[in-house]
Amino acid sequence: MEKLFIVGCPRSGTTMVQQALNRHSQIAIPPETKFFFSFFGQCRQCQAGHIERLNADLNIHLPGPAKRINSVADGRAFYDLIARHYLERVAKRDVVYFGDKTPEHTGQVSRIRKLFPTAKILVLYRDGRDVALSLTKVPWMSPDLYVNFSVWLYYSRVVRQLKNAADPNVFVARYEDIVTDPEAAFRQILEFLGLRYEPAVAHEYGNREGVPEREFAWKWRALEKITTDRIGVFRQELSPSQIELLERLGKDTLPALGYPLLTDGNKALSLGFLMKLSFHMSKLLSRIPWDSLVNEVLGRSLWCRGQRHSSNRSSMANSGKEHHLKNAPVNAAVLA
């Protein structure tokens, strides 16, 4: 069975594309596995806790591994086990691609390649001004617009690297292009996957498969028909001064990804603004275990939190909000 990984900054249309591709007869994409970010290479205690989350979110019954999953062979085998259990549960026949939509995997492509050298990587990106605004409305991110834009800047750096890599197994798509002409966009994506186009992909509704109940509050739009309603929302909801500050932060990255500035973006940021940004960034990072940051930076965990906080792990794993604080894609913010 072929593997497909959908990556990109949160709120860039990754769930929308997951839902659309799930409507294809030969693709199955479960809820986020976070396999390469929160499971593979972690300590056994962390892996056991993560399996509990996978069993709950995917509604499957994975057994606990007999040993730590750390080698390429063991990682590949256990990932395939997840796929088999999920496909048996959804009873979807003729599946060619088992997909995985996890934003945190954006910085884990090299690890993905070690296990699955020929996996297809679908990279999504969106206007950072809309992304930052959208991130302020989810419970697991900072309410600070500029912190969220800094997170987008990190993801965009990785996206640009993947976009410039000229890898035949990587396809980069822009959110705005997808929602403007869904049929044309998904024809290209399915051609990249070597699959025939099916109209339901571009034109039907989602079916809740792939979205756990605890995430529905901020992912419900992805189950609706694809529209252009969310393009450029920042123009209506942000003030001119907020837009100006965002564009000063992203004066190079926004145009590089095809998003023209509404201001000149050249005015220097004040020391007071930078100090305030650092303060709010530190507040966000203080909620995230240091090993998650190490994993984002180095692509591996040096010492898992389970080795230090094993007594608290079970209760934390059962809380949707706490789960997102531990595994949220804001771990990348330190690199922005």
Secondary structure by P-SEA (a helix, b strand, c coil): cbbbbbbcccccaaaaaaaaaaaccccccccccccccccccccaaaaaaaaaaaaaaacccccccccccccaaaaaaaaaaaaaaaaaaacccccccccccccccccaaaaaaaacccbbbbbbbccaaaaaaaaaacccccccaaaaaaaaaaaaaaaaaaaacccccbbbbbaaaaaacaaaaaaaaaaaacbbbbcccccccccccccccccccccccccccccccccccccccccaaaaaaaaaacccccccccccccccccccccaaaaaaaaaaaaaaaaaccaaaaaaaaccccccccccccccaaaaaaacaaaaaaacccccccccc
